[in-house]
């Protein structure tokens, strides 16, 4: 029986997260991972045949990390608004991770309808529909418009193209959200 693998995929993905958080995803390679894990590159390549394979898994791992980050901050009655705040906070506090997850080719949406192929986004729309007493289509519309707006703010924050305090970002976000909400309720 071959010896049990001591280095797990989870360890490799966590090392990739640590490196990306500090230096950006461009710094992730077999040697940098091995250094963080304190092993040779062999265990990394026993799990992944290429760095492209690792990147696919890392994107999923990072998506789960963001979901946990956002859900831990969404406590209010207005779930989609709370998630929006978490999105901006993630861009501010985890800018390198935000850029990989939301500003790279990994995102790969084929139109905005793809947003709701993701069960998390669909559930957010369902919760918004129930909490605000609007149709699911109206909730999806609100979610999409708000996300487009928030993505612009968050991208500017993540790339340090703009400096906004939490209060300024929240005010802009709230104003846009209220305007979009009025819009979907009147259509």
Protein Blocks (a to p, Z undefined) as FASTA:
>chain_A
ZZddfbdfklmmmmmmmmmmmnojklgcfklmmmmnopafklmmmmpmbfklmmmmmmmm
mmmmmmmmmmmmmmbfblmlmmmmmmmmmmmmmmmlmmmmmmcfklopgbjklmmmpmkl
mmmmmmmmmmnopafklmmmmmmmmmmmmmmmmmmmmnopaccdfklmmmmmmmmmmmmm
mmmmmZZ
